[in-house]
Amino acid sequence: MPAHFLKAATRNFDSISIPALGNEVQEAVNDALKAVSAWRNELIETNEKNGKRVVDKMAAAASAIGWPKQVVDAARAQMQSIAEMQIKTMDQVMDAWQEQLKSPNPTAASSAMVSKLKSMPGFAGSGSWPSAEDMQKAAANPLQFWLHFATQWQKTWEQAMSQWGPGTKGH
């Protein structure tokens, strides 16, 4: 079993100074980016602590049931993928904001920035998983987005588990 659940380094945020923006705007921008950075780092810590603990318990339960190691490996890979996607998404948001703020006209809406924010990692070509449009709606209704995401994850998990259920030749 891997020593770490998630391979991600914390990311410290250094305040940005943008003379073209007033002090109040700079403070708001720095507060927003600092909050994203703190949330990102907390996710890494939480995923590391809970991910490893949960996978260990799943491995014990799967062994007691008589399921093969592949069941736990598949679950771990799925959970790690979701955790990594969260971190990459936050990195992408922070990078897009910082790049736009360093541009010659930081207050102008940039189609390049919007394009970067729309191309969230982990969702391309995933069938019924959330689309870029779903991600935009997530900003307005994050609970609905996460419920949709959790439903799709559960369906994927159920499909994987059904291969090892009673009456199959997989076990």
C-alpha positions in Angstrom: 0.0 0.0 0.0 1.4 3.5 -0.8 2.9 5.5 2.0 0.8 8.5 1.0 -2.8 8.7 -0.2 -2.3 11.9 -2.3 0.9 13.2 -3.9 0.4 16.9 -3.7 2.5 19.7 -2.2 1.0 22.5 -0.3 1.0 25.8 -2.1 1.7 29.1 -0.2 0.1 32.2 -1.5 2.2 35.4 -1.8 0.2 38.6 -2.0 0.0 40.3 -5.4 0.7 44.0 -5.8 -1.0 45.5 -8.8 -0.5 49.2 -9.0 -3.4 49.6 -11.6 -5.8 48.4 -8.9 -6.8 50.4 -5.9 -5.9 49.2 -2.4 -9.4 48.0 -1.7 -9.5 45.9 -4.9 -6.0 44.5 -4.3 -7.0 43.5 -0.8 -10.2 41.8 -2.0 -8.2 39.9 -4.7 -5.5 38.8 -2.3 -8.1 37.7 0.3 -9.9 35.6 -2.4 -6.6 34.0 -3.6 -5.5 33.4 0.0 -8.8 31.7 0.8 -8.5 29.4 -2.2 -4.9 28.6 -1.3 -5.9 27.8 2.3 -8.8 25.6 1.2 -6.5 23.8 -1.2 -4.0 23.1 1.5 -6.7 21.9 3.9 -8.0 19.6 1.2 -4.5 18.0 0.9 -4.2 17.5 4.6 -7.8 16.1 5.0 -7.4 13.8 2.0 -4.1 12.5 3.2 -5.4 11.9 6.7 -8.8 10.5 5.8 -8.0 8.8 2.5 -5.3 6.6 4.0 -7.5 5.7 7.0 -10.5 4.9 4.8 -8.5 2.8 2.4 -7.0 0.9 5.3 -10.5 0.1 6.7 -11.8 -0.7 3.2 -8.9 -3.2 2.7 -9.7 -4.9 6.0 -13.4 -5.1 5.2 -12.7 -6.4 1.7 -10.3 -9.0 3.0 -12.9 -10.1 5.6 -15.5 -10.5 2.8 -13.1 -12.3 0.6 -13.0 -9.8 -2.1 -9.7 -9.5 -4.2 -7.3 -6.7 -3.6 -8.3 -5.1 -7.0 -11.6 -3.9 -5.4 -9.8 -1.8 -2.9 -7.2 -0.7 -5.5 -10.0 0.5 -7.8 -11.7 2.4 -5.0 -8.4 4.0 -3.9 -7.6 5.0 -7.5 -11.1 6.5 -7.9 -10.9 8.5 -4.6 -7.3 9.6 -5.4 -8.4 10.8 -8.8 -11.2 12.9 -7.4 -8.9 14.4 -4.7 -6.2 15.2 -7.3 -8.9 16.8 -9.6 -10.0 19.1 -6.7 -6.4 20.2 -6.2 -5.7 20.7 -9.9 -9.0 22.7 -10.2 -8.0 25.0 -7.5 -4.5 25.4 -9.0 -6.1 26.2 -12.3 -8.4 28.8 -10.8 -5.5 30.5 -8.9 -3.2 30.4 -11.9 -5.9 31.9 -14.2 -6.6 34.7 -11.8 -2.9 35.5 -11.2 -2.1 35.4 -14.9 -5.0 37.8 -15.7 -4.0 40.1 -12.8 -0.5 40.4 -14.2 -1.7 41.2 -17.7 -1.5 44.8 -19.0 -5.2 45.4 -18.4 -6.1 43.3 -15.3 -9.7 44.6 -15.0 -10.7 43.6 -18.5 -12.5 40.3 -18.8 -10.2 38.0 -20.7 -11.6 35.3 -23.0 -8.3 33.3 -22.4 -9.0 33.4 -18.7 -12.6 32.3 -19.1 -11.4 29.5 -21.5 -8.9 28.3 -18.9 -11.6 28.3 -16.2 -14.0 26.4 -18.4 -11.5 23.6 -19.2 -11.6 22.1 -15.7 -9.4 19.0 -15.3 -10.8 15.5 -15.1 -14.2 16.0 -16.9 -13.3 15.9 -20.6 -14.9 12.9 -22.4 -16.5 11.4 -19.3 -19.9 10.7 -20.6 -22.5 11.6 -18.0 -20.0 13.3 -15.7 -20.3 17.1 -15.3 -19.5 19.1 -18.4 -17.9 22.6 -18.6 -21.5 24.0 -18.6 -22.3 22.0 -15.4 -19.1 23.5 -13.9 -20.3 27.0 -14.6 -23.7 26.2 -13.0 -21.8 24.8 -10.0 -20.7 28.4 -9.1 -24.4 29.3 -8.7 -25.5 26.1 -7.1 -22.5 24.1 -5.7 -24.8 21.6 -3.7 -26.5 20.5 -6.9 -23.2 20.1 -8.6 -21.8 17.9 -5.9 -24.9 15.8 -5.6 -24.7 15.2 -9.4 -21.0 14.4 -9.1 -21.6 12.0 -6.1 -24.4 10.3 -8.0 -22.1 9.6 -11.0 -19.3 8.4 -8.7 -21.7 6.1 -6.9 -22.9 4.6 -10.2 -19.3 4.0 -11.3 -18.5 2.4 -7.9 -21.7 0.2 -8.1 -20.7 -1.0 -11.6 -17.2 -1.9 -10.3 -18.6 -3.6 -7.3 -21.2 -5.6 -9.3 -18.4 -7.5 -11.0 -17.5 -9.0 -7.6 -21.0 -9.6 -6.2 -22.7 -13.0 -5.7 -23.2 -15.1 -8.8 -20.4 -13.6 -10.8 -17.3 -15.4 -11.8 -15.0 -12.5 -10.7 -14.4 -13.9 -7.2 
